[in-house]
Amino acid sequence: MTFDKEKILQYCNAISENTLMQTLQIKFTDAGPDFLTATMPVNPSVHQPMGLLHGGASVALAESVGSAASFLFVNGEHSEVRGIEISANHIKAKRNGMVTATARIIHKGSSIHLWEIRITDEKEALISICKLTTMVLPKRKSLNL
């Protein structure tokens, strides 16, 4: 299988429409064989009451990029990916601008993937570091409720 960065980015951004990723303005911007990167603007829509980037928004960004990266490693016709655990350490505050999350694989098993997601600012200062565990499951039939 050949690696097609532009096709991957186009796919990840397309499936983000009408989801939390669109609400948070998360955009997938770079990809490689062992990583995926996305950006999110920092503005009042992702602030906590003190005017700083909300830790929950950082975690949503981390889980979005890590889960999408995990999905790229599986056959989507036969498998689904679910985030089962995420932890985050928030290192530095951010009031405005842009943050970038890069998910890198730590462990790629047949049923469990472990990711490190580093969230940095425009100067590459570390804002948050997260660890995400995803589970690979057999694809289930749609319930159409």
Wavefront OBJ file of the C-alpha trace (Angstrom):
o trace
v 0.000 0.000 0.000
v 1.365 3.404 -0.931
v 1.182 6.374 1.397
v -0.863 9.245 -0.062
v -0.611 12.197 2.342
v -3.030 14.449 0.444
v -5.679 11.729 0.185
v -5.387 11.021 3.928
v -5.724 14.702 4.853
v -8.660 15.161 2.501
v -10.386 12.104 3.992
v -9.781 13.141 7.630
v -11.072 16.659 7.009
v -14.111 15.400 5.059
v -15.275 13.010 7.798
v -14.932 15.837 10.342
v -17.825 17.790 8.827
v -20.839 18.181 11.151
v -18.895 16.846 14.147
v -17.138 18.227 17.206
v -14.026 18.646 15.042
v -15.881 21.124 12.834
v -17.286 22.924 15.891
v -13.753 23.327 17.308
v -12.368 24.211 13.833
v -9.891 21.308 13.946
v -8.114 20.857 10.615
v -5.866 17.935 9.711
v -2.698 19.419 8.233
v 0.078 16.795 7.970
v 0.463 13.035 7.894
v 3.177 10.433 7.700
v 3.455 6.663 8.023
v 3.586 6.914 11.845
v 1.965 10.275 12.680
v -0.974 12.598 12.039
v -1.152 16.331 12.757
v -4.091 18.704 13.225
v -4.483 22.350 14.244
v -7.097 24.187 16.307
v -7.491 27.938 16.746
v -7.426 29.285 20.301
v -10.143 31.906 20.750
v -13.049 32.540 23.136
v -14.972 29.525 21.779
v -12.390 27.174 23.382
v -11.599 29.265 26.489
v -12.385 28.458 30.079
v -13.736 31.346 32.236
v -10.240 32.769 32.922
v -9.705 33.370 29.188
v -7.301 30.455 28.698
v -7.451 27.412 26.430
v -9.786 24.935 28.143
v -8.134 21.632 29.020
v -11.176 19.825 27.665
v -10.700 21.453 24.269
v -7.072 20.304 24.284
v -8.176 16.765 25.144
v -10.825 16.862 22.385
v -8.105 17.885 19.920
v -5.789 15.126 21.164
v -8.438 12.409 20.990
v -9.566 13.576 17.556
v -6.102 13.387 16.027
v -5.116 10.176 17.826
v -8.325 8.337 16.956
v -8.127 9.422 13.324
v -4.492 8.293 13.184
v -5.447 4.924 14.651
v -8.185 4.490 12.044
v -5.578 4.970 9.294
v -3.866 1.759 10.471
v -6.935 -0.469 10.155
v -9.080 -1.752 7.309
v -12.153 0.476 7.632
v -14.324 -2.039 5.794
v -13.813 -4.582 8.575
v -12.739 -2.608 11.675
v -13.714 0.343 13.845
v -11.616 2.310 16.328
v -12.729 3.495 19.766
v -10.816 5.647 22.205
v -10.816 3.810 25.531
v -8.512 5.936 27.696
v -6.911 9.338 27.491
v -4.721 11.222 29.949
v -3.434 14.754 29.628
v -0.918 16.971 31.328
v -1.381 20.669 30.616
v 2.034 22.315 30.721
v 1.548 25.885 29.535
v -1.405 28.277 29.242
v -2.518 29.675 25.895
v -4.852 32.649 25.349
v -5.024 32.991 21.561
v -3.445 31.906 18.322
v -3.140 28.341 17.093
v -2.217 25.017 18.631
v -0.956 21.984 16.741
v -1.427 18.390 17.878
v 0.780 15.619 16.547
v -0.106 12.005 17.313
v 2.754 9.499 17.116
v 2.324 5.781 17.542
v 3.972 4.199 20.590
v 2.463 0.717 20.233
v 0.569 -0.747 17.274
v -0.951 -4.076 18.287
v -3.687 -5.956 16.496
v -6.358 -4.791 18.952
v -4.767 -1.929 20.948
v -2.975 1.185 19.729
v -1.130 3.543 22.086
v -0.469 7.133 21.014
v 1.485 10.086 22.338
v -0.058 13.402 21.319
v 1.993 16.558 21.790
v 0.134 19.869 21.568
v 2.373 22.828 20.804
v 1.959 26.522 20.018
v 3.270 28.543 17.065
v 6.745 28.674 18.656
v 6.679 24.886 19.226
v 6.403 25.378 23.001
v 4.704 22.389 24.642
v 1.152 23.244 25.737
v -0.100 19.735 26.625
v 1.074 16.168 26.352
v -1.482 13.397 26.111
v -1.531 9.625 25.959
v -4.407 7.917 24.131
v -5.281 4.234 24.015
v -7.555 3.092 21.198
v -9.160 -0.302 20.684
v -9.678 -1.913 17.287
v -13.047 -3.675 17.053
v -14.839 -5.632 14.330
v -17.086 -3.287 12.365
v -20.688 -3.396 13.552
v -23.757 -2.997 11.420
v -25.379 0.433 11.510
v -28.434 0.652 13.788
v -30.237 3.418 11.816
v -32.266 4.558 14.824
l 1 2 3 4 5 6 7 8 9 10 11 12 13 14 15 16 17 18 19 20 21 22 23 24 25 26 27 28 29 30 31 32 33 34 35 36 37 38 39 40 41 42 43 44 45 46 47 48 49 50 51 52 53 54 55 56 57 58 59 60 61 62 63 64 65 66 67 68 69 70 71 72 73 74 75 76 77 78 79 80 81 82 83 84 85 86 87 88 89 90 91 92 93 94 95 96 97 98 99 100 101 102 103 104 105 106 107 108 109 110 111 112 113 114 115 116 117 118 119 120 121 122 123 124 125 126 127 128 129 130 131 132 133 134 135 136 137 138 139 140 141 142 143 144 145
